[in-house]
C-alpha cells in the first residue's frame, strides 16, 4: 500500500494495488474508489483532503498504531 498527498490538488491518494481500472465508484461526495475487472479495489482518492482530515494534523496519517508522514508530490 502506498499513501501520498498532492498538495496542489488537495488530494489524498491511496494505492492498494496497481492495475488497470475497470470502474470508478463514488463512495461519498469527493471520495472515489477504483476497481479492477474482478471488482477488487485498486485506488482510493479523497479530494478536498485537508478539510476532511483537518489542516492542523494533515501531513500524517495513523496506520495501525503507527503515525506515518505523507509524501507530497507535484
PDB file with one MODEL, atoms N, CA, C and O in Angstrom:
MODEL        1
ATOM      1  N   UNK A   1       0.853  -1.170   0.000  1.00  0.00           N
ATOM      2  CA  UNK A   1       0.000   0.000   0.000  1.00  0.00           C
ATOM      3  C   UNK A   1       0.900   1.235   0.000  1.00  0.00           C
ATOM      4  O   UNK A   1       1.918   1.284   0.689  1.00  0.00           O
ATOM      5  N   UNK A   2       0.499   2.217  -0.783  1.00  0.00           N
ATOM      6  CA  UNK A   2       1.237   3.486  -0.861  1.00  0.00           C
ATOM      7  C   UNK A   2       0.235   4.617  -0.641  1.00  0.00           C
ATOM      8  O   UNK A   2      -0.836   4.634  -1.247  1.00  0.00           O
ATOM      9  N   UNK A   3       0.589   5.551   0.223  1.00  0.00           N
ATOM     10  CA  UNK A   3      -0.267   6.701   0.506  1.00  0.00           C
ATOM     11  C   UNK A   3       0.517   7.957   0.168  1.00  0.00           C
ATOM     12  O   UNK A   3       1.667   8.104   0.580  1.00  0.00           O
ATOM     13  N   UNK A   4      -0.101   8.861  -0.580  1.00  0.00           N
ATOM     14  CA  UNK A   4       0.559  10.112  -0.917  1.00  0.00           C
ATOM     15  C   UNK A   4      -0.472  11.235  -0.935  1.00  0.00           C
ATOM     16  O   UNK A   4      -1.679  11.002  -0.997  1.00  0.00           O
ATOM     17  N   UNK A   5       0.044  12.454  -0.880  1.00  0.00           N
ATOM     18  CA  UNK A   5      -0.800  13.638  -0.867  1.00  0.00           C
ATOM     19  C   UNK A   5      -0.341  14.592  -1.947  1.00  0.00           C
ATOM     20  O   UNK A   5       0.838  14.940  -2.017  1.00  0.00           O
ATOM     21  N   UNK A   6      -1.266  15.016  -2.789  1.00  0.00           N
ATOM     22  CA  UNK A   6      -1.000  16.000  -3.828  1.00  0.00           C
ATOM     23  C   UNK A   6      -1.458  17.345  -3.285  1.00  0.00           C
ATOM     24  O   UNK A   6      -2.654  17.636  -3.259  1.00  0.00           O
ATOM     25  N   UNK A   7      -0.504  18.165  -2.850  1.00  0.00           N
ATOM     26  CA  UNK A   7      -0.826  19.446  -2.214  1.00  0.00           C
ATOM     27  C   UNK A   7      -1.556  20.390  -3.163  1.00  0.00           C
ATOM     28  O   UNK A   7      -2.492  21.076  -2.752  1.00  0.00           O
ATOM     29  N   UNK A   8      -1.141  20.433  -4.415  1.00  0.00           N
ATOM     30  CA  UNK A   8      -1.759  21.337  -5.394  1.00  0.00           C
ATOM     31  C   UNK A   8      -3.235  20.994  -5.624  1.00  0.00           C
ATOM     32  O   UNK A   8      -4.075  21.888  -5.723  1.00  0.00           O
ATOM     33  N   UNK A   9      -3.544  19.704  -5.709  1.00  0.00           N
ATOM     34  CA  UNK A   9      -4.927  19.261  -5.928  1.00  0.00           C
ATOM     35  C   UNK A   9      -5.672  19.030  -4.620  1.00  0.00           C
ATOM     36  O   UNK A   9      -6.883  18.805  -4.631  1.00  0.00           O
ATOM     37  N   UNK A  10      -4.962  19.082  -3.492  1.00  0.00           N
ATOM     38  CA  UNK A  10      -5.518  18.770  -2.165  1.00  0.00           C
ATOM     39  C   UNK A  10      -6.214  17.410  -2.199  1.00  0.00           C
ATOM     40  O   UNK A  10      -7.369  17.264  -1.799  1.00  0.00           O
ATOM     41  N   UNK A  11      -5.453  16.409  -2.699  1.00  0.00           N
ATOM     42  CA  UNK A  11      -5.995  15.064  -2.865  1.00  0.00           C
ATOM     43  C   UNK A  11      -5.124  14.042  -2.134  1.00  0.00           C
ATOM     44  O   UNK A  11      -3.904  14.022  -2.291  1.00  0.00           O
ATOM     45  N   UNK A  12      -5.762  13.209  -1.346  1.00  0.00           N
ATOM     46  CA  UNK A  12      -5.095  12.093  -0.689  1.00  0.00           C
ATOM     47  C   UNK A  12      -5.298  10.876  -1.581  1.00  0.00           C
ATOM     48  O   UNK A  12      -6.428  10.539  -1.936  1.00  0.00           O
ATOM     49  N   UNK A  13      -4.209  10.223  -1.940  1.00  0.00           N
ATOM     50  CA  UNK A  13      -4.258   9.080  -2.850  1.00  0.00           C
ATOM     51  C   UNK A  13      -3.724   7.847  -2.149  1.00  0.00           C
ATOM     52  O   UNK A  13      -2.635   7.872  -1.576  1.00  0.00           O
ATOM     53  N   UNK A  14      -4.493   6.766  -2.195  1.00  0.00           N
ATOM     54  CA  UNK A  14      -4.103   5.514  -1.562  1.00  0.00           C
ATOM     55  C   UNK A  14      -4.085   4.438  -2.647  1.00  0.00           C
ATOM     56  O   UNK A  14      -5.097   4.178  -3.297  1.00  0.00           O
ATOM     57  N   UNK A  15      -2.926   3.823  -2.830  1.00  0.00           N
ATOM     58  CA  UNK A  15      -2.784   2.736  -3.791  1.00  0.00           C
ATOM     59  C   UNK A  15      -2.811   1.435  -3.000  1.00  0.00           C
ATOM     60  O   UNK A  15      -1.898   1.156  -2.222  1.00  0.00           O
ATOM     61  N   UNK A  16      -3.844   0.651  -3.197  1.00  0.00           N
ATOM     62  CA  UNK A  16      -3.961  -0.643  -2.540  1.00  0.00           C
ATOM     63  C   UNK A  16      -3.198  -1.700  -3.334  1.00  0.00           C
ATOM     64  O   UNK A  16      -2.454  -2.501  -2.769  1.00  0.00           O
ATOM     65  N   UNK A  17      -3.392  -1.691  -4.633  1.00  0.00           N
ATOM     66  CA  UNK A  17      -2.600  -2.489  -5.572  1.00  0.00           C
ATOM     67  C   UNK A  17      -2.728  -1.830  -6.932  1.00  0.00           C
ATOM     68  O   UNK A  17      -3.711  -1.141  -7.204  1.00  0.00           O
ATOM     69  N   UNK A  18      -1.746  -2.039  -7.778  1.00  0.00           N
ATOM     70  CA  UNK A  18      -1.751  -1.402  -9.094  1.00  0.00           C
ATOM     71  C   UNK A  18      -2.420  -2.300 -10.120  1.00  0.00           C
ATOM     72  O   UNK A  18      -2.474  -3.520  -9.961  1.00  0.00           O
ATOM     73  N   UNK A  19      -2.922  -1.685 -11.159  1.00  0.00           N
ATOM     74  CA  UNK A  19      -3.547  -2.421 -12.241  1.00  0.00           C
ATOM     75  C   UNK A  19      -4.473  -1.526 -13.028  1.00  0.00           C
ATOM     76  O   UNK A  19      -4.724  -0.386 -12.640  1.00  0.00           O
ATOM     77  N   UNK A  20      -4.985  -2.043 -14.140  1.00  0.00           N
ATOM     78  CA  UNK A  20      -5.901  -1.250 -14.951  1.00  0.00           C
ATOM     79  C   UNK A  20      -7.254  -1.073 -14.260  1.00  0.00           C
ATOM     80  O   UNK A  20      -7.804  -2.011 -13.683  1.00  0.00           O
ATOM     81  N   UNK A  21      -7.765   0.137 -14.334  1.00  0.00           N
ATOM     82  CA  UNK A  21      -9.050   0.470 -13.703  1.00  0.00           C
ATOM     83  C   UNK A  21     -10.178   0.125 -14.665  1.00  0.00           C
ATOM     84  O   UNK A  21     -10.184   0.569 -15.813  1.00  0.00           O
ATOM     85  N   UNK A  22     -11.114  -0.653 -14.201  1.00  0.00           N
ATOM     86  CA  UNK A  22     -12.286  -1.020 -14.984  1.00  0.00           C
ATOM     87  C   UNK A  22     -13.459  -0.095 -14.665  1.00  0.00           C
ATOM     88  O   UNK A  22     -14.251   0.242 -15.545  1.00  0.00           O
ATOM     89  N   UNK A  23     -13.561   0.315 -13.389  1.00  0.00           N
ATOM     90  CA  UNK A  23     -14.717   1.098 -12.947  1.00  0.00           C
ATOM     91  C   UNK A  23     -14.322   1.970 -11.757  1.00  0.00           C
ATOM     92  O   UNK A  23     -13.529   1.558 -10.910  1.00  0.00           O
ATOM     93  N   UNK A  24     -14.883   3.174 -11.704  1.00  0.00           N
ATOM     94  CA  UNK A  24     -14.702   4.074 -10.562  1.00  0.00           C
ATOM     95  C   UNK A  24     -16.048   4.261  -9.885  1.00  0.00           C
ATOM     96  O   UNK A  24     -17.051   4.561 -10.533  1.00  0.00           O
ATOM     97  N   UNK A  25     -16.053   4.078  -8.566  1.00  0.00           N
ATOM     98  CA  UNK A  25     -17.266   4.201  -7.765  1.00  0.00           C
ATOM     99  C   UNK A  25     -17.112   5.401  -6.837  1.00  0.00           C
ATOM    100  O   UNK A  25     -16.079   5.554  -6.186  1.00  0.00           O
ATOM    101  N   UNK A  26     -18.132   6.253  -6.773  1.00  0.00           N
ATOM    102  CA  UNK A  26     -18.117   7.378  -5.843  1.00  0.00           C
ATOM    103  C   UNK A  26     -18.689   6.876  -4.519  1.00  0.00           C
ATOM    104  O   UNK A  26     -19.884   6.597  -4.420  1.00  0.00           O
ATOM    105  N   UNK A  27     -17.829   6.763  -3.497  1.00  0.00           N
ATOM    106  CA  UNK A  27     -18.250   6.258  -2.194  1.00  0.00           C
ATOM    107  C   UNK A  27     -19.066   7.287  -1.429  1.00  0.00           C
ATOM    108  O   UNK A  27     -20.039   6.953  -0.752  1.00  0.00           O
ATOM    109  N   UNK A  28     -18.659   8.529  -1.547  1.00  0.00           N
ATOM    110  CA  UNK A  28     -19.376   9.675  -0.989  1.00  0.00           C
ATOM    111  C   UNK A  28     -18.883  10.879  -1.769  1.00  0.00           C
ATOM    112  O   UNK A  28     -17.937  10.757  -2.548  1.00  0.00           O
ATOM    113  N   UNK A  29     -19.501  12.043  -1.580  1.00  0.00           N
ATOM    114  CA  UNK A  29     -19.031  13.197  -2.356  1.00  0.00           C
ATOM    115  C   UNK A  29     -17.515  13.405  -2.185  1.00  0.00           C
ATOM    116  O   UNK A  29     -17.016  13.539  -1.067  1.00  0.00           O
ATOM    117  N   UNK A  30     -16.813  13.429  -3.293  1.00  0.00           N
ATOM    118  CA  UNK A  30     -15.372  13.680  -3.379  1.00  0.00           C
ATOM    119  C   UNK A  30     -14.499  12.540  -2.868  1.00  0.00           C
ATOM    120  O   UNK A  30     -13.309  12.745  -2.628  1.00  0.00           O
ATOM    121  N   UNK A  31     -15.060  11.343  -2.696  1.00  0.00           N
ATOM    122  CA  UNK A  31     -14.271  10.156  -2.336  1.00  0.00           C
ATOM    123  C   UNK A  31     -14.566   9.070  -3.365  1.00  0.00           C
ATOM    124  O   UNK A  31     -15.709   8.645  -3.532  1.00  0.00           O
ATOM    125  N   UNK A  32     -13.503   8.626  -4.058  1.00  0.00           N
ATOM    126  CA  UNK A  32     -13.652   7.702  -5.176  1.00  0.00           C
ATOM    127  C   UNK A  32     -12.831   6.436  -4.964  1.00  0.00           C
ATOM    128  O   UNK A  32     -11.738   6.475  -4.399  1.00  0.00           O
ATOM    129  N   UNK A  33     -13.374   5.317  -5.424  1.00  0.00           N
ATOM    130  CA  UNK A  33     -12.718   4.024  -5.347  1.00  0.00           C
ATOM    131  C   UNK A  33     -12.627   3.447  -6.752  1.00  0.00           C
ATOM    132  O   UNK A  33     -13.642   3.302  -7.435  1.00  0.00           O
ATOM    133  N   UNK A  34     -11.415   3.117  -7.185  1.00  0.00           N
ATOM    134  CA  UNK A  34     -11.205   2.494  -8.491  1.00  0.00           C
ATOM    135  C   UNK A  34     -11.129   0.983  -8.311  1.00  0.00           C
ATOM    136  O   UNK A  34     -10.459   0.482  -7.408  1.00  0.00           O
ATOM    137  N   UNK A  35     -11.833   0.264  -9.193  1.00  0.00           N
ATOM    138  CA  UNK A  35     -11.894  -1.193  -9.131  1.00  0.00           C
ATOM    139  C   UNK A  35     -11.322  -1.801 -10.402  1.00  0.00           C
ATOM    140  O   UNK A  35     -11.375  -1.187 -11.468  1.00  0.00           O
ATOM    141  N   UNK A  36     -10.773  -3.011 -10.289  1.00  0.00           N
ATOM    142  CA  UNK A  36     -10.312  -3.718 -11.469  1.00  0.00           C
ATOM    143  C   UNK A  36     -11.464  -4.523 -12.067  1.00  0.00           C
ATOM    144  O   UNK A  36     -12.593  -4.420 -11.587  1.00  0.00           O
ATOM    145  N   UNK A  37     -11.207  -5.318 -13.101  1.00  0.00           N
ATOM    146  CA  UNK A  37     -12.283  -6.033 -13.785  1.00  0.00           C
ATOM    147  C   UNK A  37     -12.930  -7.111 -12.923  1.00  0.00           C
ATOM    148  O   UNK A  37     -14.049  -7.535 -13.212  1.00  0.00           O
ATOM    149  N   UNK A  38     -12.246  -7.566 -11.866  1.00  0.00           N
ATOM    150  CA  UNK A  38     -12.818  -8.542 -10.929  1.00  0.00           C
ATOM    151  C   UNK A  38     -13.625  -7.869  -9.821  1.00  0.00           C
ATOM    152  O   UNK A  38     -14.291  -8.544  -9.036  1.00  0.00           O
ATOM    153  N   UNK A  39     -13.563  -6.530  -9.757  1.00  0.00           N
ATOM    154  CA  UNK A  39     -14.248  -5.796  -8.706  1.00  0.00           C
ATOM    155  C   UNK A  39     -13.402  -5.589  -7.467  1.00  0.00           C
ATOM    156  O   UNK A  39     -13.896  -5.136  -6.435  1.00  0.00           O
ATOM    157  N   UNK A  40     -12.108  -5.927  -7.572  1.00  0.00           N
ATOM    158  CA  UNK A  40     -11.193  -5.730  -6.444  1.00  0.00           C
ATOM    159  C   UNK A  40     -10.738  -4.268  -6.388  1.00  0.00           C
ATOM    160  O   UNK A  40     -10.506  -3.660  -7.433  1.00  0.00           O
ATOM    161  N   UNK A  41     -10.606  -3.694  -5.182  1.00  0.00           N
ATOM    162  CA  UNK A  41     -10.185  -2.291  -5.063  1.00  0.00           C
ATOM    163  C   UNK A  41      -8.721  -2.103  -5.426  1.00  0.00           C
ATOM    164  O   UNK A  41      -7.859  -2.899  -5.055  1.00  0.00           O
ATOM    165  N   UNK A  42      -8.464  -1.017  -6.168  1.00  0.00           N
ATOM    166  CA  UNK A  42      -7.103  -0.666  -6.565  1.00  0.00           C
ATOM    167  C   UNK A  42      -6.644   0.630  -5.911  1.00  0.00           C
ATOM    168  O   UNK A  42      -5.607   0.664  -5.248  1.00  0.00           O
ATOM    169  N   UNK A  43      -7.414   1.690  -6.098  1.00  0.00           N
ATOM    170  CA  UNK A  43      -7.014   3.034  -5.673  1.00  0.00           C
ATOM    171  C   UNK A  43      -8.177   3.741  -4.964  1.00  0.00           C
ATOM    172  O   UNK A  43      -9.344   3.541  -5.305  1.00  0.00           O
ATOM    173  N   UNK A  44      -7.835   4.564  -3.982  1.00  0.00           N
ATOM    174  CA  UNK A  44      -8.811   5.432  -3.320  1.00  0.00           C
ATOM    175  C   UNK A  44      -8.293   6.855  -3.466  1.00  0.00           C
ATOM    176  O   UNK A  44      -7.112   7.118  -3.238  1.00  0.00           O
ATOM    177  N   UNK A  45      -9.173   7.769  -3.845  1.00  0.00           N
ATOM    178  CA  UNK A  45      -8.800   9.183  -3.944  1.00  0.00           C
ATOM    179  C   UNK A  45      -9.793   9.997  -3.129  1.00  0.00           C
ATOM    180  O   UNK A  45     -11.007   9.856  -3.276  1.00  0.00           O
ATOM    181  N   UNK A  46      -9.251  10.849  -2.269  1.00  0.00           N
ATOM    182  CA  UNK A  46     -10.071  11.739  -1.444  1.00  0.00           C
ATOM    183  C   UNK A  46      -9.726  13.166  -1.835  1.00  0.00           C
ATOM    184  O   UNK A  46      -8.621  13.642  -1.573  1.00  0.00           O
ATOM    185  N   UNK A  47     -10.682  13.850  -2.467  1.00  0.00           N
ATOM    186  CA  UNK A  47     -10.494  15.244  -2.872  1.00  0.00           C
ATOM    187  C   UNK A  47     -10.906  16.162  -1.729  1.00  0.00           C
ATOM    188  O   UNK A  47     -11.783  15.817  -0.936  1.00  0.00           O
ATOM    189  N   UNK A  48     -10.279  17.327  -1.643  1.00  0.00           N
ATOM    190  CA  UNK A  48     -10.553  18.227  -0.524  1.00  0.00           C
ATOM    191  C   UNK A  48     -10.073  17.610   0.784  1.00  0.00           C
ATOM    192  O   UNK A  48     -10.689  17.784   1.835  1.00  0.00           O
ATOM    193  N   UNK A  49      -8.970  16.892   0.697  1.00  0.00           N
ATOM    194  CA  UNK A  49      -8.485  16.081   1.818  1.00  0.00           C
ATOM    195  C   UNK A  49      -8.131  16.900   3.057  1.00  0.00           C
ATOM    196  O   UNK A  49      -8.388  16.449   4.173  1.00  0.00           O
ATOM    197  N   UNK A  50      -7.555  18.078   2.897  1.00  0.00           N
ATOM    198  CA  UNK A  50      -7.136  18.842   4.078  1.00  0.00           C
ATOM    199  C   UNK A  50      -8.329  19.247   4.938  1.00  0.00           C
ATOM    200  O   UNK A  50      -8.205  19.335   6.160  1.00  0.00           O
ATOM    201  N   UNK A  51      -9.479  19.494   4.321  1.00  0.00           N
ATOM    202  CA  UNK A  51     -10.674  19.839   5.089  1.00  0.00           C
ATOM    203  C   UNK A  51     -11.271  18.610   5.763  1.00  0.00           C
ATOM    204  O   UNK A  51     -11.832  18.714   6.854  1.00  0.00           O
ATOM    205  N   UNK A  52     -11.157  17.462   5.130  1.00  0.00           N
ATOM    206  CA  UNK A  52     -11.719  16.228   5.690  1.00  0.00           C
ATOM    207  C   UNK A  52     -10.864  15.683   6.830  1.00  0.00           C
ATOM    208  O   UNK A  52     -11.392  15.138   7.799  1.00  0.00           O
ATOM    209  N   UNK A  53      -9.550  15.829   6.718  1.00  0.00           N
ATOM    210  CA  UNK A  53      -8.637  15.293   7.721  1.00  0.00           C
ATOM    211  C   UNK A  53      -8.339  16.327   8.800  1.00  0.00           C
ATOM    212  O   UNK A  53      -8.128  15.975   9.960  1.00  0.00           O
ATOM    213  N   UNK A  54      -8.323  17.587   8.424  1.00  0.00           N
ATOM    214  CA  UNK A  54      -8.003  18.663   9.363  1.00  0.00           C
ATOM    215  C   UNK A  54      -6.647  19.249   9.023  1.00  0.00           C
ATOM    216  O   UNK A  54      -5.637  18.546   9.049  1.00  0.00           O
ATOM    217  N   UNK A  55      -6.625  20.507   8.713  1.00  0.00           N
ATOM    218  CA  UNK A  55      -5.390  21.158   8.271  1.00  0.00           C
ATOM    219  C   UNK A  55      -4.290  21.106   9.318  1.00  0.00           C
ATOM    220  O   UNK A  55      -3.115  20.985   8.971  1.00  0.00           O
ATOM    221  N   UNK A  56      -4.647  21.193  10.584  1.00  0.00           N
ATOM    222  CA  UNK A  56      -3.645  21.218  11.648  1.00  0.00           C
ATOM    223  C   UNK A  56      -2.866  19.899  11.705  1.00  0.00           C
ATOM    224  O   UNK A  56      -1.661  19.898  11.954  1.00  0.00           O
ATOM    225  N   UNK A  57      -3.553  18.788  11.476  1.00  0.00           N
ATOM    226  CA  UNK A  57      -2.922  17.478  11.588  1.00  0.00           C
ATOM    227  C   UNK A  57      -2.582  16.853  10.249  1.00  0.00           C
ATOM    228  O   UNK A  57      -2.105  15.720  10.187  1.00  0.00           O
ATOM    229  N   UNK A  58      -2.826  17.591   9.178  1.00  0.00           N
ATOM    230  CA  UNK A  58      -2.613  16.992   7.864  1.00  0.00           C
ATOM    231  C   UNK A  58      -1.128  16.821   7.602  1.00  0.00           C
ATOM    232  O   UNK A  58      -0.302  17.590   8.093  1.00  0.00           O
ATOM    233  N   UNK A  59      -0.810  15.821   6.837  1.00  0.00           N
ATOM    234  CA  UNK A  59       0.588  15.503   6.553  1.00  0.00           C
ATOM    235  C   UNK A  59       1.005  14.209   7.216  1.00  0.00           C
ATOM    236  O   UNK A  59       2.060  13.661   6.896  1.00  0.00           O
ATOM    237  N   UNK A  60       0.191  13.709   8.138  1.00  0.00           N
ATOM    238  CA  UNK A  60       0.441  12.433   8.799  1.00  0.00           C
ATOM    239  C   UNK A  60      -0.868  11.676   8.900  1.00  0.00           C
ATOM    240  O   UNK A  60      -1.942  12.273   8.990  1.00  0.00           O
ATOM    241  N   UNK A  61      -0.769  10.370   8.884  1.00  0.00           N
ATOM    242  CA  UNK A  61      -1.952   9.531   8.987  1.00  0.00           C
ATOM    243  C   UNK A  61      -1.622   8.344   9.893  1.00  0.00           C
ATOM    244  O   UNK A  61      -0.492   7.856   9.891  1.00  0.00           O
ATOM    245  N   UNK A  62      -2.597   7.884  10.659  1.00  0.00           N
ATOM    246  CA  UNK A  62      -2.397   6.753  11.553  1.00  0.00           C
ATOM    247  C   UNK A  62      -2.668   5.466  10.784  1.00  0.00           C
ATOM    248  O   UNK A  62      -3.753   5.280  10.234  1.00  0.00           O
ATOM    249  N   UNK A  63      -1.680   4.583  10.747  1.00  0.00           N
ATOM    250  CA  UNK A  63      -1.846   3.266  10.148  1.00  0.00           C
ATOM    251  C   UNK A  63      -1.564   2.259  11.257  1.00  0.00           C
ATOM    252  O   UNK A  63      -0.428   2.101  11.703  1.00  0.00           O
ATOM    253  N   UNK A  64      -2.616   1.590  11.686  1.00  0.00           N
ATOM    254  CA  UNK A  64      -2.486   0.719  12.858  1.00  0.00           C
ATOM    255  C   UNK A  64      -2.174   1.582  14.060  1.00  0.00           C
ATOM    256  O   UNK A  64      -2.960   2.462  14.409  1.00  0.00           O
ATOM    257  N   UNK A  65      -1.051   1.349  14.695  1.00  0.00           N
ATOM    258  CA  UNK A  65      -0.631   2.150  15.851  1.00  0.00           C
ATOM    259  C   UNK A  65       0.526   3.083  15.516  1.00  0.00           C
ATOM    260  O   UNK A  65       1.139   3.675  16.404  1.00  0.00           O
ATOM    261  N   UNK A  66       0.814   3.207  14.225  1.00  0.00           N
ATOM    262  CA  UNK A  66       1.958   3.997  13.795  1.00  0.00           C
ATOM    263  C   UNK A  66       1.515   5.259  13.060  1.00  0.00           C
ATOM    264  O   UNK A  66       0.682   5.189  12.157  1.00  0.00           O
ATOM    265  N   UNK A  67       2.065   6.413  13.439  1.00  0.00           N
ATOM    266  CA  UNK A  67       1.800   7.676  12.770  1.00  0.00           C
ATOM    267  C   UNK A  67       2.815   7.817  11.637  1.00  0.00           C
ATOM    268  O   UNK A  67       4.023   7.831  11.875  1.00  0.00           O
ATOM    269  N   UNK A  68       2.316   7.920  10.402  1.00  0.00           N
ATOM    270  CA  UNK A  68       3.175   7.922   9.227  1.00  0.00           C
ATOM    271  C   UNK A  68       3.021   9.236   8.480  1.00  0.00           C
ATOM    272  O   UNK A  68       1.899   9.699   8.278  1.00  0.00           O
ATOM    273  N   UNK A  69       4.129   9.848   8.065  1.00  0.00           N
ATOM    274  CA  UNK A  69       4.094  11.066   7.265  1.00  0.00           C
ATOM    275  C   UNK A  69       3.687  10.764   5.840  1.00  0.00           C
ATOM    276  O   UNK A  69       4.008   9.702   5.306  1.00  0.00           O
ATOM    277  N   UNK A  70       2.980  11.696   5.223  1.00  0.00           N
ATOM    278  CA  UNK A  70       2.533  11.536   3.841  1.00  0.00           C
ATOM    279  C   UNK A  70       3.465  12.306   2.907  1.00  0.00           C
ATOM    280  O   UNK A  70       3.670  13.506   3.094  1.00  0.00           O
ATOM    281  N   UNK A  71       4.026  11.641   1.915  1.00  0.00           N
ATOM    282  CA  UNK A  71       4.870  12.357   0.963  1.00  0.00           C
ATOM    283  C   UNK A  71       4.018  13.232   0.041  1.00  0.00           C
ATOM    284  O   UNK A  71       2.947  12.818  -0.402  1.00  0.00           O
ATOM    285  N   UNK A  72       4.489  14.412  -0.236  1.00  0.00           N
ATOM    286  CA  UNK A  72       3.789  15.303  -1.177  1.00  0.00           C
ATOM    287  C   UNK A  72       4.420  15.120  -2.547  1.00  0.00           C
ATOM    288  O   UNK A  72       5.616  14.853  -2.664  1.00  0.00           O
ATOM    289  N   UNK A  73       3.615  15.265  -3.566  1.00  0.00           N
ATOM    290  CA  UNK A  73       4.143  15.203  -4.919  1.00  0.00           C
ATOM    291  C   UNK A  73       3.438  16.258  -5.751  1.00  0.00           C
ATOM    292  O   UNK A  73       2.331  16.687  -5.428  1.00  0.00           O
ATOM    293  N   UNK A  74       4.099  16.670  -6.832  1.00  0.00           N
ATOM    294  CA  UNK A  74       3.546  17.710  -7.698  1.00  0.00           C
ATOM    295  C   UNK A  74       2.725  17.081  -8.730  1.00  0.00           C
ATOM    296  O   UNK A  74       2.159  17.774  -9.575  1.00  0.00           O
TER     297      UNK A  74
ENDMDL
END
